[in-house]
Amino acid sequence: MTSVHLGKKILFVSAAAMLLAACSKEPEPQVSTGGADAGAEESSSNGQPDAVSTPEVSADILRERNNRDKYGASASQSALEAFAGDRVFFAYDSSELTDEARNTLAMQAEWLDYHSRARVTVEGHCDERGTREYNLALGERRASAVKSYLMALGVSASRINTISYGKERPAVVGNGESSWSQNRRGVMSVN
């Protein structure tokens, strides 16, 4: 008889523990997108309002949360890099934007449009070939080409500074086209 009594106690304690565990789970918050019944109260089966109501989230708040996820919560260098990348590349001895560069700059302009207070500096860089003076001038033309294209996409000129580093700050050290092609670039850095 003792084992039957002990078995009933274990069964009772197990059932009570499962009941408490099931009751302790918090309800999922409900999200409203402002539909026709957005202002209606939730009610239980007896027609009375539920004792616990969850806050409704408007469509504007949801859109803003999605934008923060997409563009980054802050106007930081890492958010720019994650969204659009921070650099475009140029052909040898050229400051003409490629189609790929234009696509990247369009994404950067979209990011800047969302982060309307962000200010940036566009750096012009060159590979190691050519004189220091020539590469400083070429780097300036590259930075100016990037700035002009961003302005054509609606970014205010007052938000964009330019600087040329010529061949003084290579991204990749080495000789050969694989290194040089990475050094012929325009880099956007968030101030």
TAVENRA-V627500 format. One record per residue. N is the residue number from 1. RES is the residue in one letter. BURIAL is I if it has 9 or more other C-alpha atoms within 8 Angstrom, else O. Layout:
n=<N	N>
res=<RES	RES>
burial=<BURIAL	BURIAL>
This chain:
n=<1	2	3	4	5	6	7	8	9	10	11	12	13	14	15	16	17	18	19	20	21	22	23	24	25	26	27	28	29	30	31	32	33	34	35	36	37	38	39	40	41	42	43	44	45	46	47	48	49	50	51	52	53	54	55	56	57	58	59	60	61	62	63	64	65	66	67	68	69	70	71	72	73	74	75	76	77	78	79	80	81	82	83	84	85	86	87	88	89	90	91	92	93	94	95	96	97	98	99	100	101	102	103	104	105	106	107	108	109	110	111	112	113	114	115	116	117	118	119	120	121	122	123	124	125	126	127	128	129	130	131	132	133	134	135	136	137	138	139	140	141	142	143	144	145	146	147	148	149	150	151	152	153	154	155	156	157	158	159	160	161	162	163	164	165	166	167	168	169	170	171	172	173	174	175	176	177	178	179	180	181	182	183	184	185	186	187	188	189	190	191>
res=<M	T	S	V	H	L	G	K	K	I	L	F	V	S	A	A	A	M	L	L	A	A	C	S	K	E	P	E	P	Q	V	S	T	G	G	A	D	A	G	A	E	E	S	S	S	N	G	Q	P	D	A	V	S	T	P	E	V	S	A	D	I	L	R	E	R	N	N	R	D	K	Y	G	A	S	A	S	Q	S	A	L	E	A	F	A	G	D	R	V	F	F	A	Y	D	S	S	E	L	T	D	E	A	R	N	T	L	A	M	Q	A	E	W	L	D	Y	H	S	R	A	R	V	T	V	E	G	H	C	D	E	R	G	T	R	E	Y	N	L	A	L	G	E	R	R	A	S	A	V	K	S	Y	L	M	A	L	G	V	S	A	S	R	I	N	T	I	S	Y	G	K	E	R	P	A	V	V	G	N	G	E	S	S	W	S	Q	N	R	R	G	V	M	S	V	N>
burial=<O	O	O	O	O	O	O	O	O	O	O	O	O	O	O	O	O	O	O	O	O	O	O	O	O	O	O	O	O	O	O	I	O	O	O	O	O	O	O	O	O	O	I	O	O	O	O	O	O	O	O	O	O	O	O	O	I	I	I	O	O	I	O	O	O	O	I	I	O	O	I	I	O	O	I	O	I	O	I	I	I	O	I	I	I	I	I	I	I	I	I	O	O	O	I	O	I	O	O	O	I	I	O	I	I	I	I	I	I	O	I	I	O	O	I	O	O	I	O	I	I	I	I	I	I	I	I	O	O	O	O	O	O	I	I	I	I	I	I	I	I	I	I	I	I	I	I	O	I	I	I	O	O	O	I	O	O	O	I	I	I	I	I	I	I	I	I	O	O	I	O	O	O	O	O	O	O	O	I	I	I	I	I	I	I	I	I	I	I	I	O>
